[in-house]
Amino acid sequence: MKHKSQPSALVVVVTILFILILAPTRAQADAVSDWNLIAIQRIGAEVPQHPTPLVFLDMAIVQIAVYDAVQAIEKQYKPYHVQIPGASGSPDAAAAKAARDVLINLLPGQSMAIDNQYNVYITTHGLSNDPGIAVGTTAAAGIIALRSNDGRNPPGQVPFVGGTAPGEWRPTDSFITPKVPAPFSPMAIPWVANVTPFALKSGDQFRAVAPPPLNSHRYTEAYDEVKAMGARFNSERTAEQTNLAYFWALNYPAVWNRVVRDMAASQSLPISENSRLSAFVNVSMADAIITSWDSKITYNFWRPLTAIRLGNDDTNSDTVGDPTWEPLVNTPNYPDYTSGANNASGAATRSLALYFGTDEMTFTVFTTNTTAGIPTSITYSKFSDAAEDVVNARIWEGIHFRFADEEARKQGRHVAQWVFGKILKPIE
């Protein structure tokens, strides 16, 4: 771990802290960042009915619409999808309208509130009659049509509950209140594995290699590590490791999007660059999540909670089971391999390094976890250091084997590299 922490022992009301954590740390210069924050808050308001993987997909849809609207006017980068000849007006107006239209399409139950927020925004920014509004309308309509049959939420879904053979994922219990997910929930939105990617050729393009066999030395090492370091009780974690585990038990879409907004502000990015950075990071994270879900469904590998409780019956004589073992945090309701958090974080950190041309930049991550006594922020000097912390944190939380985290980080980096080389390119 190569970071500096700033611990705080304040106990605050959860709702207020969540708003403060998501809010930008400084006044934002353009509508890209403003509406990125609005989108995160609006989409986040639908969780847990709107599971985290779906948040990644929805944020990508918002940001590619905003990107196409801004670039139609700025004309610095090739459109993602929507061509708008003769576009003119304020890119701020275009960005706000594109985000507004996509959000209403994605969140019809919030349409009145979103529309009111939009009307206040364009009025206070003097954009009410700006021709950029029509540009945003066109961009949003094109992206909405593009994603209208992308495979989300298909009819006739059958709950995915895995299997019962050694090594197979199956629904698990929850121990910590609030019990989220509900105990023994089936897999959350398994269809994400088959949804149309935003830049990849297919969801299996970067499918992970198979996890290690249960009777292998690598599996035994990972089993012993998470059993010792990820336990809720009698763990071998240090206090610092426990704090870091809680710190990264957070809202990943919200946290990485805040990093993007803060980086755009600290680097004084013009709106054209901000729209590209926001689209690049969110498309990379969305495609990384699709990649993760493809691997999860393909390999259906069990979580540490199940593996350790059944460790005496797993065909491996070197693993010692513990039928009372509990993880530090509740286990998410989807298979272990590969880690969605590390896929997304690997994609986000690699995207930022590619965009800025270096891994070595100072930035701050603000947690959304309200557990008292843990750091509320951590300042890093390398994007890769944050990605490394996420790998370790998911083990110390007791919810992933190391190989699931490390392979996921690799997948996320591959996805970001692909996205960076294929879309949102400069106009020649």
C-alpha positions in Angstrom: 0.0 0.0 0.0 1.5 3.3 -1.1 -0.9 6.0 0.1 -1.6 8.5 2.9 -4.7 8.3 4.9 -6.6 10.9 6.8 -8.6 9.2 9.5 -11.8 10.6 10.9 -14.0 9.3 13.8 -17.0 11.5 13.1 -20.3 9.7 13.1 -22.8 11.4 10.8 -26.3 10.8 9.5 -25.9 8.3 6.6 -28.0 10.3 4.1 -26.2 13.6 4.7 -22.7 12.0 4.5 -23.6 10.2 1.3 -24.6 13.5 -0.4 -21.5 15.2 0.9 -19.3 12.4 -0.3 -20.7 12.5 -3.8 -20.6 16.3 -4.1 -17.7 17.8 -5.9 -14.9 19.3 -3.8 -14.8 22.5 -5.9 -17.1 24.5 -8.2 -17.3 22.6 -11.5 -16.6 24.4 -14.8 -19.1 22.8 -17.1 -22.2 20.8 -17.6 -20.4 17.5 -18.2 -19.3 17.3 -14.6 -22.5 18.9 -13.2 -24.7 16.3 -15.0 -22.3 13.5 -14.2 -23.0 14.2 -10.6 -26.7 14.5 -11.1 -26.8 11.2 -13.0 -24.9 9.4 -10.3 -27.3 10.7 -7.6 -30.4 9.9 -9.7 -29.4 6.4 -10.7 -28.0 5.7 -7.2 -31.4 6.6 -5.7 -32.8 3.5 -7.3 -30.4 1.1 -5.6 -30.8 -1.7 -4.4 -33.7 -2.2 -6.9 -31.2 -0.9 -9.5 -28.1 -3.2 -8.8 -24.6 -1.8 -9.1 -23.8 -3.6 -12.4 -26.7 -1.8 -13.9 -25.5 1.6 -12.6 -22.3 1.1 -14.6 -24.2 0.4 -17.8 -26.5 3.4 -17.3 -23.7 5.8 -16.6 -22.0 4.7 -19.8 -25.2 5.5 -21.7 -25.5 8.9 -20.2 -21.8 9.8 -20.8 -21.7 8.7 -24.5 -24.8 10.8 -25.2 -23.2 13.8 -23.5 -20.0 13.1 -25.4 -21.7 13.0 -28.8 -23.7 16.2 -28.0 -20.5 18.1 -26.9 -18.4 16.9 -29.8 -21.1 17.7 -32.4 -20.4 21.4 -31.4 -16.7 21.2 -30.4 -15.7 19.0 -33.3 -12.5 17.8 -31.8 -13.2 14.1 -31.5 -15.0 11.6 -33.6 -18.6 10.9 -32.5 -19.3 7.7 -30.6 -22.5 7.1 -32.7 -24.6 10.2 -33.4 -23.6 12.5 -36.3 -25.2 16.0 -36.1 -24.2 18.1 -39.1 -24.4 21.9 -38.6 -24.6 21.6 -34.8 -24.2 24.9 -33.0 -24.8 26.5 -29.6 -23.4 26.1 -26.2 -21.9 22.7 -25.4 -23.1 23.1 -21.8 -26.7 23.3 -23.1 -26.1 20.3 -25.3 -24.6 18.2 -22.5 -27.3 19.1 -20.0 -30.1 18.2 -22.4 -28.5 15.0 -23.6 -28.1 13.9 -19.9 -31.6 14.9 -19.0 -33.2 13.0 -21.9 -31.2 9.8 -21.3 -31.9 9.9 -17.5 -35.7 10.3 -18.1 -35.6 7.3 -20.5 -33.7 5.2 -18.0 -35.5 6.3 -14.9 -39.1 7.1 -15.9 -40.3 7.1 -12.2 -38.1 10.1 -11.6 -39.0 12.0 -14.8 -40.7 14.9 -13.1 -37.9 15.5 -10.7 -35.2 15.2 -13.4 -37.1 17.6 -15.6 -37.5 20.1 -12.8 -33.8 19.9 -12.1 -33.0 20.4 -15.7 -35.2 23.4 -16.1 -33.6 25.1 -13.0 -30.2 24.3 -14.4 -30.6 25.8 -17.8 -32.4 28.8 -16.4 -29.8 29.6 -13.8 -27.0 29.1 -16.5 -28.7 31.3 -19.0 -29.2 28.5 -21.5 -33.0 28.5 -21.9 -33.1 29.4 -25.6 -29.7 28.1 -26.6 -29.5 26.1 -29.9 -27.3 23.6 -28.1 -30.5 22.2 -26.5 -31.6 20.8 -29.9 -28.2 19.2 -30.3 -28.5 17.5 -26.9 -32.0 16.2 -27.9 -30.7 14.7 -31.1 -27.6 13.1 -29.4 -29.7 11.5 -26.7 -32.4 10.2 -29.1 -29.6 8.5 -31.1 -28.0 6.8 -28.2 -31.4 5.8 -26.7 -32.3 4.1 -30.0 -28.8 2.5 -30.2 -29.2 0.9 -26.7 -32.9 0.1 -26.9 -32.3 -3.6 -27.8 -29.0 -4.2 -26.0 -30.1 -7.3 -24.2 -30.9 -5.8 -20.8 -33.6 -7.4 -18.7 -34.7 -10.0 -21.3 -38.2 -11.5 -21.0 -38.6 -15.0 -19.5 -35.6 -14.8 -17.2 -35.1 -17.7 -14.9 -33.3 -17.0 -11.5 -29.7 -18.2 -11.6 -28.9 -20.1 -8.4 -25.7 -21.9 -9.5 -25.1 -25.5 -8.3 -24.3 -27.6 -5.3 -21.1 -29.5 -6.4 -17.8 -28.6 -4.8 -16.5 -25.3 -6.3 -19.9 -24.2 -7.6 -21.5 -20.9 -6.5 -24.8 -21.0 -4.8 -26.8 -18.3 -2.8 -25.3 -17.4 0.5 -26.3 -16.1 3.9 -26.0 -12.5 5.1 -25.0 -11.9 8.7 -24.6 -8.1 9.1 -27.5 -5.7 9.5 -28.7 -4.3 7.2 -28.8 -7.7 5.5 -28.0 -6.6 1.9 -28.4 -8.6 -0.2 -31.2 -10.5 1.4 -30.1 -13.9 2.7 -29.8 -16.6 0.0 -30.7 -14.3 -2.9 -30.2 -15.7 -6.5 -27.6 -14.0 -8.7 -28.3 -10.4 -9.4 -29.1 -9.5 -13.0 -27.3 -12.5 -14.7 -28.2 -11.1 -18.1 -25.4 -8.6 -17.8 -23.1 -11.3 -19.1 -24.9 -11.2 -22.5 -25.7 -7.5 -22.8 -24.2 -5.7 -25.9 -20.9 -4.1 -25.0 -20.2 -0.4 -25.7 -16.8 -0.9 -27.4 -15.8 -4.5 -27.1 -16.6 -7.0 -29.9 -18.4 -9.2 -27.4 -18.7 -9.8 -23.7 -16.3 -12.8 -23.8 -13.6 -11.0 -25.7 -11.5 -10.8 -22.5 -12.9 -13.9 -20.7 -10.6 -15.0 -17.9 -8.8 -18.3 -17.9 -10.4 -20.9 -15.7 -9.9 -20.5 -12.0 -7.4 -22.9 -10.3 -8.6 -26.4 -9.6 -9.8 -27.0 -6.0 -6.9 -29.4 -5.3 -4.2 -27.1 -6.6 -1.6 -25.4 -4.5 -2.7 -22.0 -5.8 -6.3 -22.6 -4.6 -5.0 -23.8 -1.2 -2.9 -20.6 -0.8 -5.8 -18.4 -1.7 -8.2 -20.3 0.5 -5.9 -20.1 3.6 -5.3 -16.4 2.9 -9.0 -15.3 2.8 -9.9 -17.6 5.7 -7.3 -15.9 7.9 -7.4 -12.4 6.6 -11.1 -12.0 5.6 -12.8 -13.4 8.7 -15.2 -11.3 10.6 -14.0 -12.7 13.9 -10.5 -13.7 15.0 -8.9 -12.4 11.9 -5.2 -11.9 11.3 -5.8 -8.4 9.7 -4.1 -5.4 11.2 -6.2 -2.4 12.2 -5.0 -0.6 9.1 -6.0 -3.5 6.9 -9.4 -3.6 8.5 -9.9 0.1 7.9 -8.8 -0.2 4.3 -11.2 -3.1 3.8 -14.1 -1.0 5.1 -13.0 2.0 3.1 -13.2 0.1 -0.2 -16.6 -1.5 0.7 -18.2 1.3 -1.2 -20.3 2.5 -4.1 -17.8 2.0 -7.0 -19.6 3.8 -9.8 -20.1 6.9 -7.5 -16.5 6.9 -6.2 -14.8 6.5 -9.6 -17.0 9.1 -11.2 -16.1 11.5 -8.4 -12.4 10.9 -9.1 -13.1 11.7 -12.8 -14.8 15.0 -11.9 -12.1 16.0 -9.5 -9.4 15.2 -12.0 -11.2 17.2 -14.7 -11.4 20.2 -12.3 -7.8 19.9 -11.0 -6.4 19.7 -14.5 -8.7 22.5 -15.8 -10.0 20.3 -18.7 -12.1 22.2 -21.3 -15.5 20.8 -21.9 -14.5 18.8 -25.0 -11.8 16.9 -23.1 -14.0 16.5 -20.0 -16.7 14.9 -22.2 -14.2 12.5 -23.7 -12.6 11.6 -20.3 -16.0 10.9 -18.7 -17.2 8.8 -21.6 -13.9 6.9 -21.8 -13.8 5.9 -18.1 -17.5 5.0 -18.0 -17.5 3.0 -21.2 -14.4 1.1 -19.9 -16.0 0.4 -16.6 -19.3 -0.8 -18.2 -17.5 -3.1 -20.6 -15.3 -4.4 -17.8 -18.5 -5.2 -15.8 -19.9 -7.1 -18.8 -16.6 -8.9 -19.0 -16.8 -9.8 -15.3 -20.3 -11.1 -15.6 -19.4 -13.3 -18.6 -16.6 -14.9 -16.5 -18.9 -15.3 -13.5 -21.6 -17.1 -15.4 -19.0 -19.2 -17.4 -17.1 -20.5 -14.4 -19.8 -20.2 -11.6 -17.1 -20.3 -8.9 -18.0 -20.4 -5.3 -17.4 -17.6 -2.8 -15.1 -17.9 0.2 -18.1 -18.1 2.6 -19.3 -21.3 0.9 -15.8 -22.7 0.3 -14.6 -22.3 3.9 -17.8 -23.6 5.4 -17.5 -26.7 3.2 -13.8 -26.9 3.2 -13.7 -30.4 4.6 -15.7 -31.7 1.6 -14.0 -29.9 -1.3 -11.8 -32.7 -2.6 -8.7 -30.9 -1.2 -7.2 -32.6 1.8 -5.1 -29.4 2.6 -8.1 -27.1 3.2 -9.5 -27.1 6.7 -13.2 -26.2 6.8 -14.9 -24.0 9.4 -18.8 -24.3 9.4 -19.1 -21.1 11.5 -16.8 -18.8 9.4 -18.2 -15.4 8.5 -16.7 -12.7 6.2 -16.1 -9.1 7.4 -18.8 -7.8 5.1 -21.9 -9.4 3.6 -21.2 -11.5 0.4 -22.7 -10.0 -2.8 -25.1 -12.3 -4.6 -23.1 -13.3 -7.6 -20.2 -15.8 -8.2 -16.7 -15.0 -7.1 -14.7 -15.3 -10.4 -14.0 -12.7 -11.5 -14.4 -9.7 -9.2 -16.6 -7.0 -10.5 -15.1 -4.3 -8.2 -11.7 -5.1 -9.5 -12.8 -5.3 -13.1 -14.3 -1.8 -12.8 -11.4 -0.4 -10.7 -8.8 -1.9 -13.1 -10.6 -0.3 -16.0 -11.0 3.1 -14.3 -7.4 3.4 -13.1 -6.0 2.2 -16.4 -8.3 4.6 -18.3 -7.1 7.5 -16.2 -3.5 6.6 -16.7 -4.0 6.2 -20.5 -5.9 9.5 -20.8 -3.3 11.5 -18.8 -0.4 9.6 -20.3 1.1 8.6 -16.9 0.3 6.4 -14.0 1.9 8.8 -11.6 -0.6 11.5 -10.6 -1.9 12.6 -7.2 -5.6 12.2 -6.6 -8.0 11.5 -3.7 -10.6 8.8 -3.3 -13.5 9.5 -1.0 -15.3 6.5 0.4 -19.1 6.2 0.6 -18.9 3.9 3.5 -20.2 5.5 6.7 -18.5 3.1 9.2 -17.3 5.2 12.1 -13.5 5.5 12.6 -12.4 4.6 9.1 -10.6 7.1 6.8 -13.1 9.2 4.8 -10.5 9.8 2.1 -7.2 8.4 0.8 -4.8 10.3 -1.3 -2.8 8.3 -3.9 0.2 9.2 -6.0 -0.4 6.4 -8.6 -3.5 5.2 -10.2 -2.2 1.6 -10.0 -1.7 1.9 -6.2 -5.5 2.4 -5.8 -6.1 -0.6 -8.0 -3.8 -2.7 -5.8 -5.6 -1.6 -2.7 -8.9 -2.8 -4.2 -7.4 -6.2 -4.9 -6.3 -6.6 -1.2 -9.4 -5.0 0.2 -11.8 -7.6 -1.3 -9.7 -10.3 0.3 -9.7 -8.6 3.7 -13.4 -8.1 3.4 -13.7 -11.9 3.1 -15.6 -11.9 -0.2 -13.1 -12.9 -2.8 -10.1 -15.2 -3.4 -7.0 -13.4 -4.5 -7.0 -15.0 -8.0 -10.5 -13.6 -8.6 -9.3 -10.1 -7.8 -6.0 -10.3 -9.7 -7.5 -11.8 -12.8 -10.3 -9.2 -12.7 -7.8 -6.3 -12.5 -6.1 -7.7 -15.5 -9.4 -7.9 -17.4 -10.3 -4.3 -16.6 -6.9 -3.1 -17.8 -7.3 -5.0 -21.0 -10.7 -3.5 -21.6 -9.5 0.0 -21.0 -6.6 -0.5 -23.4 -9.0 -1.7 -26.0 -11.5 1.1 -25.5 -8.7 3.7 -25.6 -7.5 2.4 -28.9 -10.8 2.0 -30.6 -13.3 4.8 -29.9 -13.4 8.5 -29.1 -10.5 9.3 -31.3 -9.3 12.7 -32.5 -10.7 14.1 -35.8 -8.0 13.9 -38.4 
